[in-house]
Amino acid sequence: MADDALVAEMLDLIVNDSENLERTMNLLTDDAVWVLEPGGNEYHGAREIRTFVRTAMAGRTHDPSHRIEITNWFANDENLCVEY
């Protein structure tokens, strides 16, 4: 069973605070793997994930009217998958 508090924190971050790199990184461990679909690009470990997220954030802009809407998610003991 997934850690419900951790899942809730990550979902809240995605919807309400997606530009907060430090909050994102505080939820990840050094052995975390971030996988993007489609394409299957993988980022391994906190350093690689931080570099990817920082680069992705620098290449986008959002105005207050644009919000992320989570359409589906599931979790188990080792994985959280979020569709938005």
RAVENQUI-V681076 format. One record per pair of residues at least 4 apart in sequence whose C-alpha atoms are under 7 Angstrom apart, sorted by the first residue. I is the first residue (numbers start at 0). J is the second residue. Records with the same first field share a line. If there is no record, write none. Layout:
I->J + J
//
This chain:
0->75 + 76
1->74 + 75 + 76
2->6
3->7
4->8
5->9
6->10
7->11
8->12
9->13
10->14
11->15
12->16 + 17
13->17
14->66 + 67 + 68
18->56
19->23
20->24
21->25
22->26
24->49
27->31 + 45
28->45
29->44 + 45
30->43 + 44
31->43 + 44 + 45
32->41 + 42 + 43 + 44
33->41 + 42 + 43 + 48
34->39 + 40 + 41 + 42
35->39 + 40 + 41
42->47 + 48
43->47 + 48
44->48
45->49
46->50
47->51
48->52
49->53
50->54
51->55
52->56
53->57
54->58
55->59
61->65
67->83
68->83
69->82 + 83
70->82 + 83
71->81 + 82
72->80 + 81 + 82
73->79 + 80 + 81
74->78 + 79 + 80
75->79
//
